[in-house]
Amino acid sequence: MITTSNLSKKYSGNQVLHIENLDIPKGQSFGLVGNNGAGKTTYFSLLLDLIQPTTGKIKSNNIQVNKSEDWKPFTSAFIDESFLIGYLTPEEYFYFVGDLRGENKADVDAFVGQFEDFFHGEILGKKKYLRDLSKGNQKKAGIVAALIGNPEVVILDEPFANLDPTTQIRLKGIVKDLAETKGVTVLISSHDLMHVTDVCERIVVLEKGEVVKDLVTNAATLKELEAHFAN
Amino acid sequence: MIKHFLNLEWKAFFRSASFGKSLGIKIFMGFMALYFMGFFLVGGFFLDKILEKIYPKIDLITAFTGLIFFWILGDLLFRFFFQKLPVMSVKPLLTLPVNRSKIVHYVLGKSALSFFNFLPLFAIIPFGIKLFFKDYPSSSVLILILALIVTTLIINFLNFIIESFSAQTELSFLPVILITGGLFALDYFNIISFNSLVSSAYTAIYESPILILGLVLILGVLYIFNYKLLHKKLFLDSGLKTEVKEVKASNLEWTKSFGDIAPFMQLDLRLIWRNKRTKSSVWMLGLGLLYGLFFYPQPVYQDKTFFFIFIGIFSTGIFLINFGQFVPAWDSGYYKLLMSQNIKYEQYLKSKFTLMALSVVILFVLGIPYVYFGWKILFAHFAAAIYNIGVNTHVILWGGSFNRKKIDLSQKAAFNYQGTGAVQWLIGIPLLLLPMILFAILNWLVSFEIACIVLIVMGVLGIVFHQKLMRFITEKYLESKYKMIDAFDQEN
């Protein structure tokens, strides 16, 4: 689904990302871990064509993301609060995103209705603007908005941060379901090794912009990751 | 402790985000401050002359104290809208080992050093010096000056009390207007003459200095009252809470008739209506519409036909100029979302175009009553409106592709130059000057009618080639996509 070749990004001669080769097959739940400054967000930004690569390219479904915009209909993402429109209510925001992805109000209502549990009664019908919600609730709204319109690729940067334990567990269920039953390619970055090993079939460790580990998740993965980051 | 507080203040001032504003704005703000100080200085210096002229038979001191009542009312009203108690800055101190009472004293003390309290000094001191030279007893004059300084502080603290009581109500400005208006009315209709009461009080202080203790006592009471209020409210869930307004939403279904640009039009309308900064451009509509009334009733402008076109462009295009100059910076807060979503740039821009074109039509229609001042004016306005729709909308959208400044929507509008760069000034040349010059030349060489028709033709050409122009503009936006994303990510 997503192939990365010879990708690098430099800021004034300073290399922040360099990935020779990385293939992510369709329907894989893919985890990206690494310390601050490892290049996780940079990689996601390149994938979304928000910044330009210095060399190399990323192809999503055989579409080179910085050449054509045809990857947009099947890709969605929630990176940070700058993906939210502060002066809309959550409902209006969902309808707006739905409109852009060709879903009408009824579709969006039905879809968002499934997440009643996830929202814990704090998002819908509250008559509040997104900018006035708490950080955690903002995140919930952003993540659900990223799932509207049956995307084939979903990119979530640090989805577990700022969420309460119940919501974290529910989110894990949602992500697993996406990859296993709906065949969606899910890309997640996280600082929480436990969550990432719970959810992802494959985990890649970035360090100073380079891939240093590429693991298929199994019972020993968490130990291995913990050992890696302990040093 | 004081040392720490002062240190924090110092750093807050020099390291604030707004301190890094461009030099031009800083100089402008400096000039504004200088202007007010100069205004007060000159006013204070000539106050004795002015008073002698207006009240030739009354003693200078009595005439002066007769003004104090109105000063207090005016100052209260002014401060209510412009001065806020600086409480938010102490939030980080709450969890540190600092006494709550010390924090409160600090906040109140800091408010006493506000610019509003120093401004009157610029008038009071020169006036006092003039009094010295007029051989008024120096000790009495000094006491009067001192009394006025204490009064400034009384107004300062009184304002915060009024603010804290009216903050909870829906129309928070109503109480202060009622109080000041009521006092003024009672005085004006001679029901209770507050003015002569206040006047005789200050005259009494002038005559027997010991009475100043009364003012000091009032100040002390107000300070303690403020202290109590603030001490009670210095919690995250009361005084330090940021306000959350309940949403009154409409679904804007009518925009659906605009087809595929409907989602963006809804977004734009909500953007305009729900943010302080954008809301002001709505209020500007009224100003723009009435702009002609400043000029047309005066006979001087009756035969200056080239002036009609300036007013026409301005009054039908005020929304276009105000809103258009910050496209796409209005959306800078969530630009990354728009860029990674499944959107067509052309639809996004077309929504902005449609809004601006609609505003021109509406403003022109509302401005039809100008025909009262002559049909030529209406014709000129019509030409200006067509030119605005056909040419200026495209020019301003094109100018937007050079926009690299982020706008924080939650900031207030007045004196806010965030998002303003050289582009905004340069774009004014083709927008306003070009049609004016063109019109003036044609008007002078050929005739008024031909000049109008040329502008109309230019506008119509713009409308005819709308699709082509939009495609060109869209390309410009696509070219600068990464630069914009990067720029909108920066705090400026």
Interface residues (C-beta under 8 A of the other chain):
Chain A: L48 D49 L50 I51 Q52 K72 P73 T75 S76 A77 I79 S82 F83 L84 I85 G86 Y87 L88 T89 E92 F96 V97 D99 L100 R101 G102 K127 K128 Y129 R131 D132 G149
Chain B: V244 K245 E246 V247 A249 A262 P263 Q266 L267 R270 L271 R274 N275 G333 Y334 Y335 K336 L337 M339 S340 Q341 N342 I343 L409 S410 Y482 I485 D486 D489
